[in-house]
Amino acid sequence: MNDQRLIITSKIVALFIIATLGAGCGSIKEGFQGAASVVGLGGGEAYDGGKTYLEAQAYDQAILKFEEALKESPGNTTIQTDLARAKSLAAAQHFERGKTLSEKNEINGALIAFDKAKSYQPDNVIFVNRYQQEKDKYDRLKGAIQRTVRLGEEANQWDQSLSGLESMKRYESSFPELATHIQQIRQQAAQYHEGRSDEKL
C-alpha cells in the first residue's frame, strides 16, 4: 500500500514539474493547477473563476466557468458537484426574480426568468408549471388585446375598445403596442365623428 502511494505521489510531482516547465508557467501555482487538471484533481483558471463567481452569487457566470472547466477535465466529480450546486442556486434565484416581475405585471421578464429556472432544473415540476402559467397568462392577454382592438377598428365601438385597452395598460411593459393601439383608436373615432359632422353641414 505504501509503495502504491509513493508511486502516485511521484507521478503527481512529475506531472507538476512537466506542467511547470513544459507549459512555460510563470509560477508554481500555475504549474500545480496544470498538473492537477491533468490528474483530474480540479483547479485551473476556469474552475477558480467558477468558484469566485459562485461565492459572489453570480450563478450564471459560475455555471459557464464550471462547464468550461468540466470540458478541460471530463468526469471530475468536484467540478460536477460545484456545477450542480451553481445550477440549483441559479434556478432558485431566477425563479424568485420571475415571481417578483410577475407581481409587477412584467410578464415578458417573468417568462424569461421562469424559463431560465426550468432550463437549469428541467425536472423541477414547480418551475415548469410556473413558467406555463405565466405563458398562458401572456397568451390570454395578447388575445384580449387583439379582440379589443378589432372591436374599435371593425365594429366602430371605440368607447368600449378604449376602455378595454386602458384597463390593460398596467401590462404595457410586456405589450408596448398598447399605447399605439390606444392612439390609433382615438384617431379613428375622431375622424369618424368629424366626418359625421361634415355630413350634417
Phi, psi and chi 1 to 4 in degrees:
 res  aa     phi    psi   chi1   chi2   chi3   chi4
   1 MET       -  -44.0  179.9   66.0   70.4      -
   2 ASN   -63.9  -37.3  -70.5  -25.6      -      -
   3 ASP   -63.5  -40.7  -70.2  -18.2      -      -
   4 GLN   -64.5  -42.9  -70.8  179.2  -17.7      -
   5 ARG   -61.7  -39.2  -71.3 -179.4  179.7  175.6
   6 LEU   -64.2  -40.3 -178.5   60.5      -      -
   7 ILE   -64.7  -45.5  -68.3  171.5      -      -
   8 ILE   -62.3  -44.1  -67.4  171.9      -      -
   9 THR   -62.3  -40.5  -56.7      -      -      -
  10 SER   -63.7  -39.0  -61.1      -      -      -
  11 LYS   -65.1  -41.4  -73.7 -177.4  177.9 -180.0
  12 ILE   -63.7  -44.5  -67.5  174.4      -      -
  13 VAL   -61.1  -43.7  171.5      -      -      -
  14 ALA   -62.0  -44.6      -      -      -      -
  15 LEU   -62.8  -38.0  -73.7  168.9      -      -
  16 PHE   -59.7  -45.7  164.2   70.3      -      -
  17 ILE   -66.2  -43.4  -65.9  170.8      -      -
  18 ILE   -63.0  -44.5  -68.7  169.8      -      -
  19 ALA   -64.6  -37.5      -      -      -      -
  20 THR   -69.7  -48.5  -56.9      -      -      -
  21 LEU   -80.2  -44.3  -61.5  176.7      -      -
  22 GLY   -66.0  -39.1      -      -      -      -
  23 ALA   -88.0   -2.7      -      -      -      -
  24 GLY    66.5   37.4      -      -      -      -
  25 CYS   -66.2  143.0  -63.7      -      -      -
  26 GLY   -86.5   -8.0      -      -      -      -
  27 SER  -150.4  163.3   68.1      -      -      -
  28 ILE   -64.2  -36.9  -66.8  176.0      -      -
  29 LYS   -60.8  -43.5  179.7 -178.5  177.7 -177.7
  30 GLU   -63.6  -39.2  -69.4  175.0   -2.0      -
  31 GLY   -65.4  -42.3      -      -      -      -
  32 PHE   -63.7  -41.2  177.9   76.1      -      -
  33 GLN   -62.3  -41.1  -72.7  174.1  -20.4      -
  34 GLY   -64.9  -43.2      -      -      -      -
  35 ALA   -66.2  -42.9      -      -      -      -
  36 ALA   -62.2  -37.2      -      -      -      -
  37 SER   -64.7  -39.0  177.9      -      -      -
  38 VAL   -64.4  -42.1  171.6      -      -      -
  39 VAL   -89.0    4.9  -63.2      -      -      -
  40 GLY    79.2   27.2      -      -      -      -
  41 LEU   -94.1    0.1  -62.0  177.8      -      -
  42 GLY    96.1 -156.0      -      -      -      -
  43 GLY    81.0 -169.2      -      -      -      -
  44 GLY    94.5  158.3      -      -      -      -
  45 GLU   -62.7  -43.3 -173.6  176.3  -22.8      -
  46 ALA   -63.3  -43.8      -      -      -      -
  47 TYR   -65.4  -43.8  178.3   73.9      -      -
  48 ASP   -60.7  -40.1  -71.1  -16.3      -      -
  49 GLY   -63.1  -40.1      -      -      -      -
  50 GLY   -61.1  -43.2      -      -      -      -
  51 LYS   -63.8  -39.4  -66.0  -71.7  -75.6 -174.5
  52 THR   -64.0  -46.1  -60.2      -      -      -
  53 TYR   -64.2  -38.2  -79.1  126.4      -      -
  54 LEU   -62.0  -44.1 -171.9   62.7      -      -
  55 GLU   -66.0  -30.2  -68.7  171.7    5.1      -
  56 ALA   -85.5    3.7      -      -      -      -
  57 GLN    62.9   23.7  -61.8 -177.6    0.1      -
  58 ALA   -95.0   75.0      -      -      -      -
  59 TYR   -69.5  -36.3  -57.0  125.9      -      -
  60 ASP   -60.9  -44.2  -69.8  -35.5      -      -
  61 GLN   -66.9  -37.5  -66.3   89.7  -27.8      -
  62 ALA   -61.7  -41.6      -      -      -      -
  63 ILE   -60.7  -45.0  -70.8  167.7      -      -
  64 LEU   -60.1  -42.3  -67.5  174.8      -      -
  65 LYS   -68.9  -41.8  -75.6  -64.1 -177.8 -179.8
  66 PHE   -66.1  -37.0  -73.6  142.4      -      -
  67 GLU   -65.5  -38.0  -72.5  176.7  -20.5      -
  68 GLU   -64.3  -43.2 -178.7 -177.4  -21.4      -
  69 ALA   -64.3  -35.8      -      -      -      -
  70 LEU   -69.6  -30.3 -157.3   55.1      -      -
  71 LYS   -67.2  -34.8  -71.7  179.1 -178.9  177.9
  72 GLU   -76.0  -28.6  -63.0  171.7   -1.0      -
  73 SER  -136.2   71.5 -176.6      -      -      -
  74 PRO   -59.4  141.0  -19.1   31.2      -      -
  75 GLY    82.0    1.2      -      -      -      -
  76 ASN   -71.5  112.5 -173.4  -52.6      -      -
  77 THR   -68.5  -29.8   56.2      -      -      -
  78 THR   -65.0  -45.9  -59.9      -      -      -
  79 ILE   -66.0  -41.6  -60.5  174.1      -      -
  80 GLN   -59.3  -41.7  -70.0  172.8  -11.3      -
  81 THR   -64.9  -44.8  -60.7      -      -      -
  82 ASP   -67.2  -36.0  -74.5  -26.0      -      -
  83 LEU   -65.0  -43.9  175.3   59.4      -      -
  84 ALA   -62.7  -40.1      -      -      -      -
  85 ARG   -65.4  -43.2  179.7  165.5  175.8 -101.6
  86 ALA   -62.7  -40.5      -      -      -      -
  87 LYS   -66.2  -39.3  -75.4 -174.0  174.3 -178.3
  88 SER   -63.4  -45.5  176.5      -      -      -
  89 LEU   -67.9  -39.2  -68.2  168.3      -      -
  90 ALA   -65.2  -42.5      -      -      -      -
  91 ALA   -60.2  -46.0      -      -      -      -
  92 ALA   -62.9  -39.7      -      -      -      -
  93 GLN   -63.9  -46.1 -174.1 -178.7   62.7      -
  94 HIS   -67.8  -35.8  -76.4  -69.2      -      -
  95 PHE   -63.8  -44.1 -175.5   72.4      -      -
  96 GLU   -64.8  -38.8  -70.0  -57.3  -43.8      -
  97 ARG   -64.4  -40.6  174.8  170.7  170.8   74.5
  98 GLY   -60.6  -42.8      -      -      -      -
  99 LYS   -63.6  -41.3  -70.0 -164.0  -63.0 -176.2
 100 THR   -63.1  -45.4  -60.7      -      -      -
 101 LEU   -65.8  -38.1  -69.1  171.1      -      -
 102 SER   -62.6  -40.4 -179.1      -      -      -
 103 GLU   -64.7  -25.6  -70.0  170.3    0.7      -
 104 LYS   -91.5    8.2  -65.4  179.1  179.2  178.7
 105 ASN    65.4   22.2  -62.4  -44.0      -      -
 106 GLU   -95.2   78.7  -62.7 -179.0   18.7      -
 107 ILE   -68.0  -40.4  -55.4  175.5      -      -
 108 ASN   -58.9  -48.6  -88.2  -16.2      -      -
 109 GLY   -62.7  -39.6      -      -      -      -
 110 ALA   -63.3  -41.9      -      -      -      -
 111 LEU   -60.6  -43.4  -84.7  173.4      -      -
 112 ILE   -62.3  -43.5  -67.3  170.7      -      -
 113 ALA   -66.6  -44.9      -      -      -      -
 114 PHE   -65.8  -36.5  -71.6  138.1      -      -
 115 ASP   -64.7  -38.8 -174.5   53.8      -      -
 116 LYS   -65.0  -42.6 -159.9   74.9  171.1  175.9
 117 ALA   -60.0  -46.1      -      -      -      -
 118 LYS   -74.6  -22.6   73.3 -178.4 -177.9   68.5
 119 SER   -70.6  -31.2   72.8      -      -      -
 120 TYR   -79.5  -31.0  -73.9  140.5      -      -
 121 GLN  -135.4   74.2  -68.7 -166.8  -37.4      -
 122 PRO   -63.7  -17.5   20.6  -31.5      -      -
 123 ASP   -89.7   -2.7  -64.5  -29.7      -      -
 124 ASN   -80.6  107.5 -170.8  -50.7      -      -
 125 VAL   -63.1  -36.1  177.0      -      -      -
 126 ILE   -62.3  -44.5  -65.4  174.7      -      -
 127 PHE   -65.5  -43.8  -66.1  169.3      -      -
 128 VAL   -63.7  -45.8  173.2      -      -      -
 129 ASN   -66.0  -38.8  -71.5  -15.8      -      -
 130 ARG   -67.2  -38.1 -169.8   66.5  179.8   83.4
 131 TYR   -61.6  -45.2  169.3   82.6      -      -
 132 GLN   -65.0  -37.6 -168.0   57.0   52.4      -
 133 GLN   -61.4  -43.2  -71.2  171.8    5.4      -
 134 GLU   -69.1  -36.7 -157.7   70.6   15.6      -
 135 LYS   -65.5  -41.8 -179.8   66.7  165.4   57.6
 136 ASP   -62.7  -40.1  -68.2  -17.8      -      -
 137 LYS   -62.6  -43.8 -179.4 -179.8  178.5 -178.8
 138 TYR   -61.4  -46.4  177.4   89.5      -      -
 139 ASP   -64.3  -39.6  -68.9  -20.2      -      -
 140 ARG   -63.4  -44.2  -75.6 -164.7  -55.1  -89.1
 141 LEU   -66.4  -41.0  -77.3  166.5      -      -
 142 LYS   -61.4  -43.4 -174.3  173.8 -177.8  179.2
 143 GLY   -64.7  -39.7      -      -      -      -
 144 ALA   -64.2  -39.5      -      -      -      -
 145 ILE   -63.6  -45.8  -69.3  170.4      -      -
 146 GLN   -62.5  -41.6  -68.2  172.1  -15.7      -
 147 ARG   -66.7  -37.8  -70.9 -169.0  -62.2  -87.1
 148 THR   -69.5  -36.5  -53.5      -      -      -
 149 VAL   -65.3  -43.9  168.6      -      -      -
 150 ARG   -62.5  -31.2  -73.5 -162.8  -62.2  -90.3
 151 LEU   -59.2  -38.3 -168.2   65.0      -      -
 152 GLY   -81.8  -44.5      -      -      -      -
 153 GLU   -72.9  -36.9  -68.5 -179.7  -16.2      -
 154 GLU  -103.3  -33.8  -61.8  174.7    8.2      -
 155 ALA  -101.9   -2.1      -      -      -      -
 156 ASN    56.7   29.0  -65.8  -19.7      -      -
 157 GLN   -97.7   69.3  -62.3 -178.2   31.6      -
 158 TRP   -66.0  -39.7  -61.6  -67.8      -      -
 159 ASP   -61.8  -45.1  -70.7  -17.6      -      -
 160 GLN   -66.3  -39.8  -68.3 -177.2   27.6      -
 161 SER   -63.2  -47.8 -179.8      -      -      -
 162 LEU   -63.8  -41.6  -75.8  172.3      -      -
 163 SER   -61.3  -43.0  177.0      -      -      -
 164 GLY   -65.6  -43.1      -      -      -      -
 165 LEU   -67.6  -39.1  -68.2  173.4      -      -
 166 GLU   -62.2  -36.7  -70.4  -76.8   -3.2      -
 167 SER   -68.2  -17.4   70.9      -      -      -
 168 MET  -103.3    8.3  -69.1 -176.4  -84.1      -
 169 LYS   -64.4  -20.8  -79.2 -163.9   71.0  174.8
 170 ARG   -66.3  -13.6   61.1 -176.5 -178.1  -84.4
 171 TYR  -101.4   17.5  -59.6  109.3      -      -
 172 GLU   -63.7  -27.1 -166.2  170.0   -3.4      -
 173 SER   -64.9  -29.0   62.8      -      -      -
 174 SER   -92.7  -24.0  -62.2      -      -      -
 175 PHE  -129.1   73.5  -58.9   96.1      -      -
 176 PRO   -61.6  -16.7   20.0  -30.8      -      -
 177 GLU   -71.3  -10.3   66.4  -88.7   19.0      -
 178 LEU   -56.9  -45.2  -90.6  169.8      -      -
 179 ALA   -60.9  -41.2      -      -      -      -
 180 THR   -65.7  -43.4  -58.3      -      -      -
 181 HIS   -60.8  -43.9  -71.9  -42.1      -      -
 182 ILE   -61.6  -43.9  -70.2  172.1      -      -
 183 GLN   -63.7  -42.1 -176.0  178.8    3.0      -
 184 GLN   -65.9  -41.0  -70.9  174.6  -17.7      -
 185 ILE   -64.6  -40.6  -65.5  -63.8      -      -
 186 ARG   -63.3  -41.7  -75.9  176.7  176.7  162.2
 187 GLN   -65.3  -41.7  -71.1  174.9  -13.2      -
 188 GLN   -63.8  -41.9  -70.8  171.7    7.1      -
 189 ALA   -63.3  -42.4      -      -      -      -
 190 ALA   -64.9  -43.1      -      -      -      -
 191 GLN   -63.5  -39.0  -70.5  171.3   -2.2      -
 192 TYR   -63.4  -48.0  174.8   81.1      -      -
 193 HIS   -67.4  -34.5  -70.1  -58.5      -      -
 194 GLU   -65.9  -39.5  -74.3  175.0    5.4      -
 195 GLY   -64.7  -39.9      -      -      -      -
 196 ARG   -65.2  -38.1  -66.6  -66.6  -62.1  -88.0
 197 SER   -64.3  -40.8  -62.5      -      -      -
 198 ASP   -64.5  -35.7  -68.4  -19.7      -      -
 199 GLU   -64.4  -39.0  -73.4  176.6    9.1      -
 200 LYS   -67.3  -31.1  -69.3 -180.0 -179.2  178.8
 201 LEU   -72.8      -  -67.2  174.9      -      -
